[in-house]
Amino acid sequence: MKAYRVEQDQRIRLQDFDPAAIGDWDGKKAAGRKKLATLRQELSRLQELLYAENKHKLLIILQATDTGGKDGVIRRVFMGVNPQGVRVANFKVPTPIELAHDYLWRVHRQTPATGEIVIFNRSHYEDVLVVRVHQLAPKTVWKRRYEHINEFERLLADEGTTILKFFLHISRDEQKKRLLSRLDQPDKNWKFNPGDLKDRALWGDYQQAYQDMLNRTSTNWAPWYIVPANRKWYRNLLIAEIIVGTLKSLNMRFPPPAENLEQYRPVLEQE
C-alpha cells in the first residue's frame, strides 16, 4: 500500500503510475475477489465498532476522471456495511445559495459526525480541477486554494477526523472502453453524458491538474493514494485494504457494559 501513497512534500509524475497495475496479484483475480469478501466482513465489524465507541470520524474522498469508478467503489467496497453508519455526499454544480458562500461552505456541512463514515463522491477538489481546466476562475484564485484545502483538512484532522483520499487512476484507452460500453448496453445508456466527451478532449489538461493536486495537497494528516483503477477488482481490493487497515489502527473498543448485567436476566425470564 505504501507504493500507492503520496507522501507529504513528495513530487510525483502521474505518468510513472501504471493504471493497469495489480501488484502481486497477477493471475490471482479469483483469490482477490475472495479476499475482498473477507475485507467487507471486517469493514462491517469495524464500522459497528466505530459507531458504538463514538470517538472517531472517518472521511473518505474519491476523485477520478469520468468513468473512473467512484460509484463502483462505493457499491463494491461498502456492500453489506450498515447504511445507518455510512453516508455518501455528492458534489455537483453549485446551487445559487452555495455560490453565495465561500467554496468550502457546502463541503464543511457534509463532513462526518463522531461515529460516522462519510464518503465524498467528488469533493472540494473540483475547485482546483474543473474550475482550473475550464478556466472558471483566474489562476490567482484557484492556485491559492491548495493551501486553503490543506488547512481545512488540518482543521478536520485536529478535531478528530481521519481522512483518506483516493485518486482512481485510469488510462485514456480504458475510459474510451467504458464510454463505449455505455453506448453498447441499453441498461447503461442513461449513464452516457455527451458532456464527458468535452472533458475527454481536455485529457492532458486534466492529468496535469490531477498531478498538481496530488503534489500540493497530500499531507501527513490527509494523504492521497493513487489507485490503479483499470482493473476494477484490484481497485476495490486495494481501497478496502487501506480502509480496513486504517480503522484497525484506531484501536477502537466497545463501550463498557452496565455493571452486573446478570441481575437483569431474571427480570426478563420471568416475563
C-alpha positions as a printed NumPy array, in Angstrom:
array([[  0.   ,   0.   ,   0.   ],
       [  2.924,   2.341,   0.645],
       [  3.751,   2.219,  -3.058],
       [  0.481,   3.993,  -3.811],
       [  0.607,   6.627,  -1.069],
       [  1.836,  10.124,  -1.964],
       [  3.913,  11.384,   0.949],
       [  3.896,  14.989,   2.062],
       [  6.351,  17.079,   0.01 ],
       [  6.852,  14.161,  -2.402],
       [  6.754,  15.183,  -6.044],
       [  5.27 ,  12.517,  -8.271],
       [  4.681,  12.24 , -12.002],
       [  1.342,  10.67 , -12.759],
       [  2.74 ,   9.02 , -15.856],
       [  5.002,   6.913, -13.608],
       [  1.959,   5.135, -12.133],
       [  0.54 ,   2.285, -14.219],
       [ -3.288,   2.422, -14.137],
       [ -3.383,  -1.288, -15.062],
       [ -1.097,  -2.404, -12.205],
       [ -2.289,  -5.233,  -9.959],
       [  0.62 ,  -5.503,  -7.525],
       [  1.42 ,  -9.089,  -6.521],
       [ -1.985, -10.362,  -7.646],
       [ -1.089, -11.404, -11.188],
       [ -3.18 , -14.459, -12.061],
       [ -4.977, -14.271,  -8.709],
       [ -8.198, -12.463,  -9.631],
       [-10.422, -15.101,  -8.013],
       [ -8.328, -15.004,  -4.843],
       [ -8.506, -11.21 ,  -4.872],
       [-12.291, -11.264,  -5.009],
       [-12.368, -13.768,  -2.163],
       [-10.075, -11.517,  -0.124],
       [-12.374,  -8.564,  -0.832],
       [-15.342, -10.518,   0.56 ],
       [-13.366, -11.118,   3.76 ],
       [-12.406,  -7.453,   3.97 ],
       [-16.057,  -6.437,   3.59 ],
       [-16.967,  -8.533,   6.628],
       [-14.148,  -6.92 ,   8.583],
       [-15.205,  -3.458,   7.435],
       [-18.754,  -4.162,   8.606],
       [-17.458,  -5.161,  12.037],
       [-15.196,  -2.118,  12.274],
       [-17.991,   0.241,  11.219],
       [-20.157,  -1.094,  14.053],
       [-17.254,  -0.603,  16.443],
       [-16.682,   2.951,  15.19 ],
       [-20.354,   3.762,  15.727],
       [-20.521,   2.141,  19.17 ],
       [-17.339,   3.719,  20.534],
       [-18.424,   7.127,  19.186],
       [-14.953,   8.692,  19.4  ],
       [-13.679,   8.764,  15.822],
       [-14.835,  10.06 ,  12.43 ],
       [-13.775,   8.782,   9.009],
       [-13.873,  10.86 ,   5.817],
       [-13.191,   9.08 ,   2.521],
       [-12.663,  11.235,  -0.575],
       [-12.976,   9.74 ,  -4.067],
       [-11.72 ,  11.675,  -7.082],
       [-11.458,  10.412, -10.637],
       [-11.917,  11.39 , -14.209],
       [-15.216,  10.465, -15.878],
       [-15.868,   6.672, -15.757],
       [-13.122,   6.337, -13.136],
       [-15.284,   4.125, -10.931],
       [-16.307,   6.182,  -7.908],
       [-19.818,   4.709,  -7.834],
       [-18.426,   1.214,  -8.289],
       [-16.105,   1.609,  -5.309],
       [-18.994,   2.702,  -3.105],
       [-21.145,  -0.25 ,  -4.213],
       [-18.489,  -2.951,  -4.043],
       [-16.375,  -1.948,  -1.066],
       [-19.262,  -0.996,   1.235],
       [-21.568,  -3.84 ,   0.246],
       [-23.106,  -5.27 ,   3.43 ],
       [-21.994,  -2.408,   5.683],
       [-24.79 ,  -0.993,   7.838],
       [-26.153,   2.003,   5.875],
       [-27.048,   3.778,   9.124],
       [-23.363,   4.327,   9.808],
       [-22.237,   5.332,   6.314],
       [-23.305,   8.388,   4.336],
       [-22.434,   9.429,   0.771],
       [-22.196,  13.111,  -0.183],
       [-22.206,  14.123,  -3.844],
       [-20.975,  17.497,  -5.024],
       [-22.443,  18.619,  -8.313],
       [-22.714,  22.085,  -9.889],
       [-23.097,  24.581,  -7.014],
       [-26.571,  25.968,  -6.363],
       [-27.18 ,  29.741,  -6.188],
       [-27.189,  29.542,  -2.378],
       [-23.883,  27.644,  -2.374],
       [-22.341,  30.139,  -4.798],
       [-23.296,  32.934,  -2.411],
       [-20.917,  31.419,   0.179],
       [-17.232,  30.509,   0.089],
       [-16.48 ,  27.357,  -1.909],
       [-15.81 ,  25.235,   1.206],
       [-19.108,  26.135,   2.898],
       [-21.138,  23.359,   1.299],
       [-18.328,  20.874,   1.92 ],
       [-17.914,  21.552,   5.627],
       [-21.622,  20.881,   6.181],
       [-21.184,  17.319,   4.87 ],
       [-18.192,  16.242,   6.962],
       [-18.692,  13.264,   9.319],
       [-20.018,  13.458,  12.84 ],
       [-18.477,  11.354,  15.599],
       [-19.006,   7.648,  14.97 ],
       [-19.791,   8.194,  11.284],
       [-18.19 ,   7.299,   7.949],
       [-18.796,   9.803,   5.149],
       [-17.778,   9.226,   1.53 ],
       [-17.312,  12.214,  -0.746],
       [-18.193,  11.283,  -4.337],
       [-16.233,  14.147,  -5.853],
       [-15.398,  16.893,  -3.418],
       [-13.879,  20.313,  -2.77 ],
       [-11.112,  19.269,  -5.161],
       [-13.384,  20.145,  -8.069],
       [-12.408,  23.727,  -7.259],
       [ -8.814,  23.054,  -8.323],
       [ -9.755,  20.656, -11.136],
       [-12.858,  21.606, -13.154],
       [-12.521,  25.252, -12.177],
       [ -8.909,  25.23 , -13.372],
       [ -9.287,  23.212, -16.577],
       [-12.395,  25.061, -17.76 ],
       [-10.984,  28.412, -16.64 ],
       [-13.978,  29.199, -14.441],
       [-11.763,  31.326, -12.205],
       [ -8.419,  33.097, -12.699],
       [ -5.224,  31.227, -11.846],
       [ -4.617,  33.58 ,  -8.923],
       [ -7.899,  32.325,  -7.417],
       [ -7.666,  28.541,  -7.856],
       [ -3.927,  28.405,  -7.104],
       [ -4.33 ,  29.712,  -3.556],
       [ -6.992,  27.095,  -2.907],
       [ -4.398,  24.351,  -2.429],
       [ -3.364,  25.965,   0.833],
       [ -6.989,  26.621,   1.805],
       [ -7.759,  22.936,   1.337],
       [ -4.711,  21.776,   3.287],
       [ -5.644,  23.953,   6.225],
       [ -9.31 ,  22.955,   6.026],
       [ -8.348,  19.294,   6.191],
       [ -5.898,  20.009,   9.006],
       [ -8.787,  21.539,  10.958],
       [-10.866,  18.393,  10.411],
       [ -7.965,  16.16 ,  11.445],
       [ -7.224,  18.232,  14.547],
       [-10.877,  17.839,  15.531],
       [-10.706,  14.042,  15.314],
       [-11.459,  13.198,  11.672],
       [ -9.359,  10.544,   9.953],
       [ -9.078,  11.421,   6.255],
       [ -8.334,   9.047,   3.372],
       [ -8.183,  10.362,  -0.198],
       [ -8.238,   8.077,  -3.239],
       [ -7.469,   9.151,  -6.794],
       [ -8.829,   6.443,  -9.122],
       [ -6.272,   6.366, -11.914],
       [ -7.445,   5.018, -15.281],
       [ -5.899,   5.224, -18.732],
       [ -7.367,   7.131, -21.661],
       [ -7.922,   3.848, -23.529],
       [ -9.78 ,   2.399, -20.558],
       [-12.007,   5.464, -20.4  ],
       [-12.798,   5.036, -24.102],
       [-13.75 ,   1.404, -23.485],
       [-16.057,   2.338, -20.606],
       [-17.726,   5.141, -22.534],
       [-18.376,   2.788, -25.462],
       [-19.868,   0.199, -23.104],
       [-22.412,   2.813, -22.034],
       [-23.44 ,   3.167, -25.661],
       [-23.448,  -0.582, -26.348],
       [-25.537,  -1.656, -23.347],
       [-29.12 ,  -0.341, -23.27 ],
       [-29.267,  -0.509, -19.466],
       [-26.227,   1.783, -19.326],
       [-27.328,   4.316, -21.94 ],
       [-28.621,   6.603, -19.208],
       [-25.109,   6.907, -17.804],
       [-23.698,   8.348, -21.031],
       [-23.26 ,  12.097, -20.779],
       [-22.27 ,  13.873, -24.016],
       [-20.51 ,  16.433, -21.846],
       [-17.991,  13.751, -20.888],
       [-16.58 ,  13.984, -24.413],
       [-15.747,  17.653, -23.869],
       [-13.751,  16.74 , -20.773],
       [-12.129,  13.839, -22.631],
       [-10.841,  16.297, -25.225],
       [ -9.081,  18.043, -22.325],
       [ -7.454,  14.826, -21.057],
       [ -3.939,  16.282, -20.912],
       [ -5.076,  19.381, -19.032],
       [ -6.914,  17.237, -16.505],
       [ -3.934,  14.926, -15.992],
       [ -1.747,  17.936, -15.214],
       [ -4.379,  19.287, -12.822],
       [ -4.634,  15.92 , -11.045],
       [ -0.853,  15.683, -10.783],
       [ -0.602,  19.157,  -9.243],
       [ -3.467,  18.316,  -6.868],
       [ -1.651,  15.191,  -5.657],
       [  1.648,  17.017,  -5.235],
       [  0.207,  20.049,  -3.49 ],
       [ -2.398,  18.505,  -1.182],
       [ -1.116,  15.122,   0.016],
       [ -0.28 ,  15.689,   3.678],
       [  0.512,  13.603,   6.73 ],
       [ -2.973,  14.334,   8.078],
       [ -4.812,  13.76 ,   4.783],
       [ -2.786,  11.562,   2.408],
       [ -3.614,  10.792,  -1.209],
       [ -3.461,   7.254,  -2.597],
       [ -3.065,   6.785,  -6.354],
       [ -5.194,   3.704,  -7.006],
       [ -4.647,   1.781, -10.27 ],
       [ -8.244,   1.594, -11.464],
       [ -8.208,  -0.084, -14.883],
       [ -8.88 ,  -3.426, -13.16 ],
       [-11.995,  -2.887, -11.095],
       [-11.473,  -5.901,  -8.835],
       [ -7.975,  -4.752,  -7.859],
       [ -9.128,  -1.157,  -7.37 ],
       [-11.771,  -2.346,  -4.906],
       [ -9.402,  -4.718,  -3.135],
       [ -6.717,  -2.067,  -2.628],
       [ -9.133,   0.548,  -1.306],
       [-10.764,  -1.95 ,   1.055],
       [ -7.355,  -2.972,   2.433],
       [ -6.399,   0.652,   3.113],
       [ -9.715,   1.49 ,   4.81 ],
       [ -9.693,  -1.647,   6.97 ],
       [ -6.057,  -1.14 ,   7.931],
       [ -6.723,   2.479,   8.868],
       [ -9.734,   1.613,  11.028],
       [ -7.784,  -1.127,  12.796],
       [ -5.029,   1.365,  13.614],
       [ -7.513,   3.422,  15.651],
       [ -7.51 ,   0.653,  18.307],
       [-11.224,   1.076,  18.949],
       [-13.074,  -0.639,  21.784],
       [-16.728,  -1.252,  22.527],
       [-18.01 ,   0.875,  25.424],
       [-18.055,  -0.962,  28.774],
       [-21.413,  -2.608,  29.577],
       [-23.591,  -1.661,  32.515],
       [-22.464,  -3.237,  35.793],
       [-23.72 ,  -6.674,  36.818],
       [-25.741,  -7.392,  33.692],
       [-26.837, -10.78 ,  35.003],
       [-29.121,  -9.12 ,  37.533],
       [-31.442,  -8.245,  34.672],
       [-31.756, -11.794,  33.354],
       [-34.337, -12.987,  35.927],
       [-36.473,  -9.925,  35.206],
       [-36.632, -10.806,  31.523],
       [-37.02 , -14.54 ,  32.043],
       [-39.982, -14.041,  34.407],
       [-41.967, -12.013,  31.888]])
